[in-house]
Amino acid sequence: MTPYEKHDCSGDETSGNGYSLIVNECFAFDRQFFMVEFNHDHSNATINQYHDNKCSKIVNETDKTFEINECYQAPNYVWNSGAEANNFVKISISTNPNYIPQYGHRQTTFPGDINCQSNPWFYWYATNETKLNYDEEVIIFFCIDNQPYKTLCNPCCETDYSSLSCVSSGDVKDPFGTVEETC
């Protein structure tokens, strides 16, 4: 899900939230479980929410279907369900991506890997200067010298370092995986 400013996803990629999700594997973010599945001809992808870490018990009426190469209002798949993205995303398929570009902020979830070295389940990212509305705050993400920062404004602004080095509950079998925050 590549971010764009315009509602038709035209022009250059601009500031906003984007997402990369693995297909046909149960993954977790914001302490909830999800799975992405393609239809038979790979023309659309459906994201379902589940009650369990095996993705066997679906949460009714939570499915979201996206057509490939179409543009949508960015969904809320960030660290907190109260955050609101203000951009659009274009849906695409990438087979075995081997390069993850630098962003203003990236939160990556790994499956039970306490070293955050395996293939990620999922990551959401914010390009430099992306603004998210969160409750009464505005959060702005950016990167300086390969270090992630965020500015919180409500109404005064304060900037904080926002890196997180491979955090988990300490249990390799943690169903929520491990999380790393970088640029």
NUNU-73648 format. One record per residue (C-alpha): x, y, z; residue number from 1. Coordinates in steps of 0.5 Angstrom, whole numbers, padded with zeros to 4 digits. Each point is the difference from the previous one (the first is absolute). Example, Ala and Ser with C-alpha at 12.3 -4.5 7.8 and 13.67 -1.06 7.14 Angstrom:
    px    py    pz dose
  0025 -0009  0016    1
  0002  0007 -0002    2
REM end
This chain:
    px    py    pz dose
  0000  0000  0000    1
  0004  0006 -0003    2
 -0002  0007  0003    3
 -0002  0006 -0004    4
 -0003  0006  0001    5
 -0005  0001 -0006    6
 -0007 -0004  0001    7
  0002 -0004 -0007    8
  0007 -0002  0002    9
  0003  0004 -0006   10
  0006  0004  0000   11
  0006 -0002  0004   12
  0000 -0003  0007   13
 -0001  0005  0005   14
  0000  0000  0008   15
 -0005 -0005  0003   16
 -0001 -0007  0003   17
  0002 -0006 -0004   18
  0000 -0007  0002   19
  0003 -0007 -0002   20
 -0003 -0006  0002   21
  0001 -0007 -0001   22
 -0005 -0005 -0003   23
 -0003 -0006  0002   24
  0003  0000  0007   25
 -0003  0002  0007   26
  0003  0006  0002   27
 -0001  0005  0006   28
  0000  0008  0001   29
 -0003  0004  0006   30
 -0001 -0007  0003   31
 -0005 -0002 -0005   32
  0001 -0006 -0005   33
 -0001  0001 -0008   34
  0001 -0004 -0006   35
  0000  0003 -0007   36
 -0002 -0005 -0006   37
 -0001  0001 -0007   38
 -0006 -0002 -0004   39
  0001 -0006 -0006   40
  0003  0005 -0005   41
  0004  0005  0005   42
 -0004  0006 -0002   43
 -0002  0002  0007   44
  0002 -0002  0007   45
 -0004  0000  0006   46
  0003  0001  0007   47
 -0004 -0004  0005   48
  0000  0001  0008   49
  0001 -0006  0004   50
 -0001 -0002  0008   51
  0006 -0004  0000   52
  0007 -0001 -0002   53
 -0002 -0005 -0005   54
 -0005  0004 -0004   55
 -0005 -0006  0001   56
 -0005  0004  0004   57
 -0002  0006 -0005   58
 -0003  0007  0003   59
 -0007  0001 -0003   60
 -0001  0006 -0005   61
  0008  0002  0001   62
  0002 -0002 -0007   63
  0003  0006 -0005   64
  0001 -0002 -0007   65
  0004  0004 -0005   66
  0001  0000 -0007   67
  0007 -0001 -0003   68
  0002  0007 -0003   69
 -0005  0004  0002   70
  0000  0006  0005   71
 -0003  0000  0007   72
 -0001  0004  0006   73
  0006 -0002  0004   74
 -0002 -0005  0006   75
  0002  0000  0007   76
  0005 -0005  0001   77
  0004  0004  0004   78
  0003 -0002  0007   79
 -0007  0003  0003   80
 -0007  0000 -0002   81
 -0001  0007  0002   82
  0005  0003 -0005   83
 -0003  0002 -0007   84
  0004  0000 -0006   85
 -0002  0006 -0005   86
  0003 -0003 -0007   87
 -0002 -0005 -0005   88
  0003 -0006 -0002   89
  0001 -0004 -0006   90
  0000 -0008  0001   91
  0005 -0004 -0004   92
  0004 -0007  0001   93
  0007 -0001  0000   94
  0003 -0007  0000   95
  0006 -0001  0005   96
  0002  0008  0001   97
  0007  0000  0002   98
  0001  0007  0001   99
 -0004  0005  0005  100
  0001  0007 -0001  101
  0002  0005  0006  102
 -0007  0004  0002  103
 -0001  0005  0005  104
 -0002 -0006  0005  105
 -0001 -0007 -0001  106
 -0003 -0005  0005  107
  0001 -0007 -0002  108
 -0003 -0006  0003  109
  0004 -0007  0000  110
 -0003 -0007  0002  111
  0003 -0002  0006  112
  0007  0002 -0002  113
  0004  0003  0007  114
  0005  0003 -0005  115
 -0004  0003 -0005  116
  0004 -0003 -0006  117
 -0006 -0005 -0003  118
 -0004  0002 -0006  119
 -0005  0005  0003  120
 -0008 -0001  0001  121
 -0002  0007 -0001  122
  0003  0007  0000  123
 -0004  0007  0000  124
  0004  0006 -0002  125
  0000  0007  0000  126
  0003  0004 -0005  127
  0004  0006  0002  128
 -0004  0006  0003  129
 -0006 -0005  0000  130
 -0006  0003  0005  131
 -0004 -0005  0004  132
 -0006  0003  0004  133
 -0001 -0004  0006  134
 -0005  0002  0005  135
  0001  0007  0002  136
  0008  0000 -0003  137
  0003  0001 -0006  138
  0006 -0005 -0001  139
  0005  0002 -0006  140
  0006 -0006 -0002  141
  0006  0002 -0003  142
  0007 -0003  0000  143
  0007  0004  0001  144
  0007 -0004 -0001  145
 -0004 -0006  0000  146
 -0003  0001  0006  147
 -0008  0000  0001  148
 -0003  0005  0004  149
 -0007  0003  0001  150
 -0003  0006  0002  151
 -0006  0000  0004  152
 -0005  0007  0000  153
 -0005  0001  0005  154
  0000  0006 -0001  155
  0007  0001  0002  156
  0005 -0004 -0004  157
  0005 -0005  0003  158
  0005 -0004 -0004  159
  0003 -0007  0002  160
  0004 -0006 -0002  161
 -0004 -0005 -0002  162
  0004 -0006 -0002  163
 -0002 -0007  0003  164
  0006 -0006  0000  165
 -0004 -0006 -0001  166
 -0005 -0001  0006  167
 -0004 -0006  0002  168
 -0003 -0003  0006  169
  0007 -0004  0001  170
 -0004 -0006 -0002  171
  0002 -0003 -0007  172
 -0007 -0003 -0001  173
 -0003  0007  0001  174
 -0006  0000 -0004  175
  0001  0007 -0001  176
  0007  0000 -0003  177
  0005  0005  0001  178
  0000  0007 -0002  179
  0006  0005 -0002  180
 -0001  0007 -0002  181
  0005  0003 -0005  182
  0000  0005 -0006  183
REM end
